């Protein structure tokens, strides 16, 4: 059974998780984590510092040794908020590629939220009904509303603990001015979130990431302590422990009132006092003030009673997606495919595409993919990418009918489509790009961000889509029935004429014969049956 590895290069830390597929499920083999503060310099200067790059790369090389030890069949490495903001992010991506051979994907905040939701829902079977997910990282905070394990809304806010600490809390303890400015920003961003995320009738509030773990542990440890506080905690810590003991902590829940008290007390403490609080720890103490204020403001703003911490997160979502893509019998496969398809439809509608009119093109493209499999030898994932390109091929007309193929390529590659990596979106955009007179060339802008080894596959998929378009020349309901037959030197496409005949389609297919021969080295013979 295959082994998958997922690496989350966050603004505060890097995390690794390796899992094996066993009986259509994931069994964890290894986990690792390292605080690298990749985003600290980005949020201050807009650039990833050489020191942060080197520290992160050291962690990635250690992760690589673990990946090699467990003989992982597939590795996916993603970066989040810091790399989204960094002006020199491409230089770091190139360095990672040169040193490890890995492609570092920079994912959007919405894709980050989707993957976190996927990971938590896959590993939390009891999280039913309406669930609010909160992931507070180093650079951003993703809030996701889930209803019966389906995403209703996701927002990404620039409220990461490292980002806010760098921007507002440079002194220790922080100044009232810095705290006030930070609270104003948090309040403004939460007002924006409330307009989109309607958190009524919530059954569960689940928080992920290190800040949530620290706050949850601090509440539980101090509430369960028999003594008001340890001497090392100091006067502020004793008052906090007493407040927590009076309020009590439900099993696994960090109550809103206690999170607020923690935030209020810790903002007056110096670093050594925060480090001594049970559950916080040395590295988390540096950024816990900002993180605790985001949580307390958010819980109160949405009128929530508290949150429950889950150790699941982005890397679990990556693993769950890899499993869903690989194993059609895995529990999440159908949900994953449905989510991707709905994202394609949503993008099509956003740009005025009449999806039903494109269905015949999609069906013919997928039929040709299946019936010509022995000829094109495309990877299985291209069936989905080809179908998406067929549906989205006219999105460029939203901008201008003239040159709409170029506009289509730009729209698809730039759109947020759940479940597709940036490279997959770029491949879809390239397949949809070459339906006019132009042909794919390695130097083209459309192929520039696609790995060279994929260019041949993209070109072959383009040919299949061109044939499907040729089979649908302004037809409404009179869809043709076709059959493709593959022979060593010739390919036959038999067409059964509809009520209005099929002469135009036959002519269009014959126009594609030369390019078909150029790509596949075989003759194309379309004929009426």
PLY file of the C-alpha trace (Angstrom):
ply
format ascii 1.0
element vertex 529
property float x
property float y
property float z
element edge 528
property int vertex1
property int vertex2
end_header
0.00 0.00 0.00
1.28 3.51 -0.84
2.79 5.91 1.67
1.96 9.61 1.53
3.80 12.55 3.10
2.36 16.01 3.73
4.44 19.03 4.70
2.95 22.32 5.86
5.42 25.23 5.61
3.65 27.74 7.82
4.50 31.27 8.87
5.46 30.10 12.35
6.43 26.44 12.00
6.92 23.56 9.59
5.01 20.33 10.13
5.41 16.88 8.62
3.04 13.92 8.67
3.61 10.58 6.94
0.85 8.00 6.61
0.30 4.64 4.93
-2.92 3.58 3.20
-4.32 0.57 5.08
-7.77 -0.83 4.24
-8.79 2.42 2.48
-7.78 4.50 5.50
-4.68 6.39 6.62
-2.40 5.03 9.33
0.06 7.58 10.72
3.70 6.46 10.55
5.61 9.56 11.57
5.13 13.19 12.63
7.55 16.07 13.12
7.41 19.79 13.77
9.88 22.66 13.96
9.37 26.35 14.79
11.15 28.34 12.05
9.38 31.75 12.13
9.42 31.97 8.34
6.94 34.83 8.39
8.59 37.04 11.02
10.69 39.02 8.53
7.97 38.96 5.85
5.44 40.78 8.02
8.06 43.39 8.86
9.86 43.98 5.55
7.91 42.03 2.93
10.86 39.67 2.40
11.79 36.26 3.76
15.12 36.77 5.54
18.10 34.56 4.61
18.15 33.29 8.21
14.48 32.22 8.05
15.07 30.57 4.69
18.06 28.64 6.03
16.21 27.54 9.18
13.22 26.36 7.17
15.41 24.53 4.69
17.22 22.72 7.51
13.86 21.50 8.76
12.83 20.41 5.28
16.03 18.43 4.85
15.37 16.67 8.14
11.86 15.96 6.95
13.29 14.61 3.70
15.36 12.04 5.57
12.19 10.83 7.31
10.33 10.74 3.99
13.12 8.64 2.47
13.23 6.33 5.50
9.52 5.59 5.14
9.82 5.33 1.32
6.95 7.75 0.66
5.38 7.30 -2.77
4.05 10.85 -2.96
5.07 14.03 -1.17
3.12 17.27 -1.20
4.70 20.43 0.24
2.57 23.55 0.65
3.26 27.02 2.00
0.74 29.48 3.40
0.46 33.10 4.49
4.11 34.15 4.70
4.90 32.86 1.24
1.73 34.44 -0.15
3.03 37.82 1.02
6.77 37.45 0.42
8.17 39.42 -2.52
11.11 37.00 -2.75
9.00 33.88 -2.42
9.99 32.56 -5.84
13.66 32.63 -4.84
12.92 30.49 -1.79
10.81 28.09 -3.86
13.74 27.70 -6.26
16.11 27.06 -3.33
13.80 24.37 -1.92
13.57 22.76 -5.36
17.35 22.77 -5.81
18.10 21.33 -2.34
15.29 18.78 -1.97
13.76 18.26 -5.40
10.37 19.18 -3.96
7.98 21.66 -5.53
6.81 24.10 -2.87
3.18 25.04 -3.63
1.89 28.37 -2.35
-1.82 27.90 -1.63
-4.43 30.59 -1.11
-6.12 31.30 2.20
-9.39 29.81 0.94
-7.69 26.61 -0.22
-5.93 26.44 3.13
-9.30 26.65 4.89
-10.77 23.98 2.61
-7.92 21.56 3.27
-8.08 22.13 7.03
-11.82 21.43 6.90
-11.17 18.27 4.88
-8.59 17.05 7.41
-10.69 17.79 10.49
-13.90 16.33 9.08
-12.08 13.16 8.01
-10.59 12.67 11.48
-13.46 13.96 13.64
-16.49 11.70 12.99
-18.33 13.24 15.97
-18.18 16.73 14.40
-21.71 16.68 13.01
-24.27 19.39 12.33
-23.12 23.00 12.05
-19.43 23.30 12.91
-17.27 26.41 13.07
-13.58 25.74 12.39
-10.94 28.24 13.48
-7.31 27.87 12.39
-5.09 30.61 13.77
-1.64 30.32 12.24
1.39 32.56 12.19
0.27 34.74 9.30
-3.46 34.29 8.85
-6.64 33.02 10.46
-9.03 30.82 8.51
-12.66 30.64 9.66
-14.83 27.97 8.06
-18.52 27.29 8.57
-19.39 23.65 7.92
-22.89 22.18 7.77
-23.10 18.37 7.84
-19.46 18.16 6.76
-19.95 20.49 3.77
-18.33 23.91 3.58
-20.88 26.73 3.61
-18.40 29.62 3.82
-14.69 30.21 4.35
-12.84 33.47 5.04
-9.13 34.08 5.48
-8.14 37.01 7.70
-4.66 38.59 8.14
-4.73 37.90 11.88
-1.86 35.48 12.38
-0.11 35.47 15.74
3.36 36.15 14.29
2.05 38.85 11.94
0.25 40.75 14.72
3.19 40.41 17.12
5.60 41.84 14.54
3.27 44.70 13.65
2.03 45.82 17.07
3.75 44.09 20.00
7.44 44.84 19.63
7.93 45.64 23.34
7.68 43.26 26.29
5.22 43.62 27.87
3.44 45.38 24.99
2.45 49.03 25.23
-1.20 50.10 25.60
-0.90 51.89 22.25
0.24 48.74 20.48
-2.48 46.65 22.09
-5.12 49.22 21.19
-4.08 49.35 17.54
-4.03 45.54 17.37
-7.54 45.30 18.84
-8.82 47.81 16.30
-7.45 45.74 13.43
-8.86 42.51 14.90
-12.29 44.13 15.36
-12.29 45.46 11.79
-11.39 42.08 10.28
-13.95 40.26 12.42
-16.70 42.64 11.24
-15.78 41.63 7.70
-15.91 37.95 8.67
-19.33 38.26 10.33
-20.83 39.61 7.11
-19.99 36.32 5.41
-19.97 33.72 8.18
-23.30 33.49 10.00
-22.49 31.47 13.11
-25.97 30.76 14.44
-27.04 27.41 15.90
-23.47 26.13 16.04
-23.11 22.57 17.36
-19.31 22.50 17.65
-16.51 25.06 17.66
-13.21 23.38 16.77
-9.89 25.21 16.79
-6.63 23.95 15.31
-2.97 25.10 15.32
-0.44 25.73 18.07
-2.07 28.80 19.60
-5.33 26.89 20.14
-3.39 24.00 21.68
-1.54 26.33 24.06
-4.69 28.14 25.20
-6.58 24.88 25.63
-3.74 23.31 27.64
-3.33 26.42 29.78
-7.01 26.47 30.68
-7.09 22.76 31.48
-3.82 22.65 33.40
-4.53 25.67 35.55
-8.13 24.67 36.25
-7.10 21.17 37.34
-4.23 22.36 39.51
-4.85 21.87 43.21
-2.76 24.89 44.08
-3.59 28.40 42.92
-0.33 28.57 41.02
3.29 27.61 41.08
5.69 30.16 42.51
7.34 30.59 39.12
4.08 31.83 37.61
4.05 34.94 39.74
1.27 37.20 40.97
-0.46 37.50 37.58
-0.44 33.72 37.16
-1.98 33.15 40.62
-4.91 35.44 39.84
-5.40 33.71 36.51
-5.37 30.26 38.06
-7.94 31.31 40.66
-10.23 32.73 37.98
-10.01 29.54 35.98
-10.63 27.38 39.03
-13.77 29.39 39.87
-15.17 29.15 36.35
-14.32 25.50 35.76
-13.48 23.95 32.39
-15.73 21.49 30.58
-14.04 18.39 29.22
-11.78 19.48 26.39
-13.41 22.94 26.08
-11.63 26.26 26.52
-14.41 28.62 27.68
-14.66 32.11 26.21
-14.55 33.76 29.64
-11.29 32.02 30.53
-9.68 32.78 27.18
-10.52 36.44 27.75
-9.02 36.33 31.25
-5.88 34.65 29.92
-5.51 37.34 27.25
-6.04 40.17 29.76
-3.55 38.74 32.27
-0.84 37.76 29.81
-0.70 41.17 28.15
0.69 42.52 31.44
3.28 39.77 31.89
6.84 39.68 30.72
8.14 36.81 28.63
9.53 34.66 31.50
6.17 34.84 33.30
4.30 33.77 30.17
6.74 30.93 29.59
5.98 29.57 33.05
2.24 29.29 32.44
1.37 25.58 32.08
0.73 24.68 28.47
2.32 27.77 26.90
6.01 26.94 26.52
8.99 29.12 25.55
8.48 29.64 21.80
4.70 30.00 22.00
5.05 32.57 24.79
6.61 35.00 22.30
3.40 35.23 20.23
0.69 34.06 22.63
-0.56 37.56 23.53
-1.59 38.29 19.95
-3.06 34.82 19.49
-5.06 34.94 22.72
-6.56 38.32 21.82
-7.66 37.06 18.39
-9.37 34.08 20.01
-11.04 36.06 22.78
-12.28 38.75 20.38
-13.50 36.16 17.90
-15.34 34.01 20.44
-17.08 37.07 21.89
-17.80 38.59 18.49
-19.55 35.42 17.29
-21.21 34.86 20.72
-19.57 31.46 21.12
-19.23 29.66 24.48
-15.69 28.46 23.80
-13.74 26.10 21.57
-12.41 22.55 21.53
-8.87 21.99 20.31
-8.17 19.42 17.59
-4.64 18.30 16.70
-5.73 17.83 13.09
-4.98 20.47 10.50
-3.65 21.34 7.08
-1.31 18.37 6.72
-4.19 16.00 7.54
-6.25 17.62 4.80
-3.41 17.13 2.34
-3.16 13.45 3.26
-6.94 13.00 3.06
-6.97 14.55 -0.40
-4.11 12.34 -1.60
-6.02 9.30 -0.32
-9.23 10.44 -2.04
-7.39 10.95 -5.34
-5.66 7.57 -5.13
-8.34 5.27 -3.72
-11.80 5.37 -5.29
-13.09 3.18 -2.43
-11.93 5.57 0.29
-14.74 7.20 2.25
-13.77 10.69 1.14
-13.39 9.99 -2.59
-16.96 10.78 -3.67
-17.08 13.87 -1.48
-13.76 15.08 -2.86
-14.87 14.62 -6.48
-18.20 16.29 -5.78
-16.46 19.25 -4.17
-14.17 19.69 -7.16
-17.03 19.45 -9.63
-19.12 21.99 -7.74
-16.12 24.34 -7.76
-15.85 24.01 -11.55
-19.56 24.72 -11.98
-19.36 27.70 -9.65
-16.48 29.17 -11.68
-18.36 28.62 -14.94
-21.49 30.36 -13.67
-19.45 33.25 -12.26
-18.27 34.05 -15.79
-21.62 33.62 -17.51
-21.09 30.16 -19.01
-24.25 28.17 -19.74
-23.13 24.85 -18.27
-25.83 22.74 -19.94
-24.74 23.89 -23.39
-21.22 22.63 -22.68
-22.30 19.24 -21.34
-22.22 17.51 -24.78
-18.65 18.73 -25.34
-17.64 17.42 -21.94
-19.35 14.05 -22.50
-17.72 13.59 -25.88
-14.31 14.60 -24.50
-14.57 12.06 -21.68
-15.85 9.38 -24.09
-12.87 9.94 -26.40
-10.56 9.86 -23.38
-11.86 6.43 -22.40
-12.12 4.92 -25.87
-8.71 6.19 -26.99
-6.87 5.37 -23.77
-4.54 2.94 -25.56
-3.55 5.76 -27.91
-3.12 8.82 -25.70
-1.77 7.00 -22.57
-2.61 9.99 -20.39
-2.49 9.71 -16.57
-5.86 8.96 -14.98
-6.12 12.44 -13.42
-6.31 13.98 -16.88
-9.84 12.64 -17.28
-10.99 15.08 -14.62
-8.78 17.92 -15.92
-10.07 17.42 -19.45
-13.69 17.48 -18.26
-13.10 20.69 -16.33
-11.48 22.33 -19.35
-14.48 21.36 -21.50
-16.88 23.10 -19.12
-14.73 26.22 -18.64
-13.56 26.67 -22.23
-15.80 29.71 -22.86
-15.13 31.67 -19.67
-12.94 34.12 -21.60
-15.99 35.47 -23.43
-16.90 37.19 -20.16
-14.04 39.60 -20.91
-14.21 39.76 -24.71
-15.34 37.46 -27.51
-12.31 38.50 -29.54
-9.29 36.50 -28.40
-11.43 34.77 -25.77
-9.17 31.69 -25.67
-6.36 33.79 -24.19
-8.77 35.30 -21.68
-10.01 31.81 -20.79
-6.47 30.72 -19.96
-5.97 33.72 -17.67
-9.32 33.31 -15.89
-8.93 29.59 -15.16
-5.32 29.81 -13.99
-6.20 32.75 -11.71
-9.47 31.39 -10.32
-9.94 29.80 -6.91
-11.13 26.26 -7.58
-11.32 23.99 -4.55
-9.50 20.69 -4.82
-7.14 21.70 -7.63
-3.49 22.54 -7.07
-2.05 25.61 -8.82
-0.34 23.31 -11.35
-3.59 21.43 -12.03
-5.45 24.71 -12.57
-2.73 25.82 -14.97
-3.00 22.52 -16.88
-6.79 22.97 -17.19
-6.27 26.51 -18.44
-3.74 25.34 -21.05
-6.05 22.57 -22.33
-8.84 25.15 -22.77
-6.47 27.72 -24.30
-5.65 26.01 -27.61
-9.05 25.58 -29.25
-8.52 28.19 -31.94
-5.79 28.50 -34.55
-2.82 28.45 -32.13
-1.01 25.30 -31.03
0.87 24.62 -27.77
4.53 25.67 -27.82
6.97 25.09 -24.90
7.77 28.82 -24.74
4.12 29.88 -24.46
2.95 31.77 -21.40
0.23 29.14 -20.88
2.85 26.40 -20.43
5.43 28.40 -18.54
4.27 27.30 -15.08
3.64 23.68 -16.05
6.45 21.14 -15.49
8.21 20.28 -18.75
7.40 16.60 -18.35
3.68 17.47 -18.50
3.82 19.34 -21.82
3.29 16.21 -23.94
0.27 15.19 -21.88
-1.22 18.69 -22.13
-0.84 18.66 -25.91
-2.57 15.28 -26.19
-5.44 16.45 -23.99
-5.78 19.55 -26.17
-6.29 17.32 -29.22
-9.02 15.32 -27.48
-10.87 18.50 -26.51
-10.55 19.90 -30.03
-12.19 16.72 -31.37
-15.01 17.02 -28.83
-15.60 20.64 -29.85
-15.63 19.62 -33.51
-18.38 17.11 -32.73
-20.59 19.87 -31.34
-21.03 22.65 -33.90
-23.76 24.89 -32.47
-25.99 21.96 -31.56
-28.80 22.40 -29.05
-30.51 19.10 -28.34
-29.52 17.05 -31.38
-26.39 15.52 -29.83
-24.48 13.09 -32.00
-23.70 9.52 -31.04
-20.11 8.60 -31.80
-17.74 5.64 -31.43
-13.95 5.73 -31.54
-11.96 2.72 -32.70
-8.19 2.52 -32.24
-5.99 0.59 -34.70
-2.19 0.43 -35.04
-2.07 2.96 -37.91
-5.53 4.48 -38.04
-8.17 5.89 -35.70
-11.79 5.74 -36.79
-14.51 7.98 -35.39
-17.92 6.70 -36.47
-20.70 9.27 -36.32
-24.38 8.45 -36.29
-26.15 11.47 -37.84
-28.82 13.24 -35.85
-32.07 14.79 -37.09
-30.16 17.66 -38.67
-27.40 15.51 -40.13
-23.69 15.65 -39.24
-21.97 17.16 -42.30
-20.65 20.19 -40.42
-19.20 18.01 -37.66
-17.64 15.69 -40.22
-16.01 18.65 -41.95
-14.74 20.01 -38.60
-13.19 16.66 -37.65
-11.41 16.39 -40.99
-9.88 19.82 -40.36
-8.31 18.37 -37.18
-6.78 15.37 -38.98
-3.41 17.02 -39.74
-2.83 18.14 -36.16
-4.01 14.75 -34.90
-1.39 13.05 -37.11
1.28 15.49 -35.89
0.60 14.70 -32.22
-0.25 10.99 -32.32
1.46 9.82 -35.51
-1.70 8.12 -36.81
-4.31 8.89 -39.41
-7.74 10.10 -38.30
-10.72 8.82 -40.27
-14.09 10.31 -39.30
-17.06 8.83 -41.14
-20.84 8.69 -41.01
-22.24 5.33 -39.92
0 1
1 2
2 3
3 4
4 5
5 6
6 7
7 8
8 9
9 10
10 11
11 12
12 13
13 14
14 15
15 16
16 17
17 18
18 19
19 20
20 21
21 22
22 23
23 24
24 25
25 26
26 27
27 28
28 29
29 30
30 31
31 32
32 33
33 34
34 35
35 36
36 37
37 38
38 39
39 40
40 41
41 42
42 43
43 44
44 45
45 46
46 47
47 48
48 49
49 50
50 51
51 52
52 53
53 54
54 55
55 56
56 57
57 58
58 59
59 60
60 61
61 62
62 63
63 64
64 65
65 66
66 67
67 68
68 69
69 70
70 71
71 72
72 73
73 74
74 75
75 76
76 77
77 78
78 79
79 80
80 81
81 82
82 83
83 84
84 85
85 86
86 87
87 88
88 89
89 90
90 91
91 92
92 93
93 94
94 95
95 96
96 97
97 98
98 99
99 100
100 101
101 102
102 103
103 104
104 105
105 106
106 107
107 108
108 109
109 110
110 111
111 112
112 113
113 114
114 115
115 116
116 117
117 118
118 119
119 120
120 121
121 122
122 123
123 124
124 125
125 126
126 127
127 128
128 129
129 130
130 131
131 132
132 133
133 134
134 135
135 136
136 137
137 138
138 139
139 140
140 141
141 142
142 143
143 144
144 145
145 146
146 147
147 148
148 149
149 150
150 151
151 152
152 153
153 154
154 155
155 156
156 157
157 158
158 159
159 160
160 161
161 162
162 163
163 164
164 165
165 166
166 167
167 168
168 169
169 170
170 171
171 172
172 173
173 174
174 175
175 176
176 177
177 178
178 179
179 180
180 181
181 182
182 183
183 184
184 185
185 186
186 187
187 188
188 189
189 190
190 191
191 192
192 193
193 194
194 195
195 196
196 197
197 198
198 199
199 200
200 201
201 202
202 203
203 204
204 205
205 206
206 207
207 208
208 209
209 210
210 211
211 212
212 213
213 214
214 215
215 216
216 217
217 218
218 219
219 220
220 221
221 222
222 223
223 224
224 225
225 226
226 227
227 228
228 229
229 230
230 231
231 232
232 233
233 234
234 235
235 236
236 237
237 238
238 239
239 240
240 241
241 242
242 243
243 244
244 245
245 246
246 247
247 248
248 249
249 250
250 251
251 252
252 253
253 254
254 255
255 256
256 257
257 258
258 259
259 260
260 261
261 262
262 263
263 264
264 265
265 266
266 267
267 268
268 269
269 270
270 271
271 272
272 273
273 274
274 275
275 276
276 277
277 278
278 279
279 280
280 281
281 282
282 283
283 284
284 285
285 286
286 287
287 288
288 289
289 290
290 291
291 292
292 293
293 294
294 295
295 296
296 297
297 298
298 299
299 300
300 301
301 302
302 303
303 304
304 305
305 306
306 307
307 308
308 309
309 310
310 311
311 312
312 313
313 314
314 315
315 316
316 317
317 318
318 319
319 320
320 321
321 322
322 323
323 324
324 325
325 326
326 327
327 328
328 329
329 330
330 331
331 332
332 333
333 334
334 335
335 336
336 337
337 338
338 339
339 340
340 341
341 342
342 343
343 344
344 345
345 346
346 347
347 348
348 349
349 350
350 351
351 352
352 353
353 354
354 355
355 356
356 357
357 358
358 359
359 360
360 361
361 362
362 363
363 364
364 365
365 366
366 367
367 368
368 369
369 370
370 371
371 372
372 373
373 374
374 375
375 376
376 377
377 378
378 379
379 380
380 381
381 382
382 383
383 384
384 385
385 386
386 387
387 388
388 389
389 390
390 391
391 392
392 393
393 394
394 395
395 396
396 397
397 398
398 399
399 400
400 401
401 402
402 403
403 404
404 405
405 406
406 407
407 408
408 409
409 410
410 411
411 412
412 413
413 414
414 415
415 416
416 417
417 418
418 419
419 420
420 421
421 422
422 423
423 424
424 425
425 426
426 427
427 428
428 429
429 430
430 431
431 432
432 433
433 434
434 435
435 436
436 437
437 438
438 439
439 440
440 441
441 442
442 443
443 444
444 445
445 446
446 447
447 448
448 449
449 450
450 451
451 452
452 453
453 454
454 455
455 456
456 457
457 458
458 459
459 460
460 461
461 462
462 463
463 464
464 465
465 466
466 467
467 468
468 469
469 470
470 471
471 472
472 473
473 474
474 475
475 476
476 477
477 478
478 479
479 480
480 481
481 482
482 483
483 484
484 485
485 486
486 487
487 488
488 489
489 490
490 491
491 492
492 493
493 494
494 495
495 496
496 497
497 498
498 499
499 500
500 501
501 502
502 503
503 504
504 505
505 506
506 507
507 508
508 509
509 510
510 511
511 512
512 513
513 514
514 515
515 516
516 517
517 518
518 519
519 520
520 521
521 522
522 523
523 524
524 525
525 526
526 527
527 528
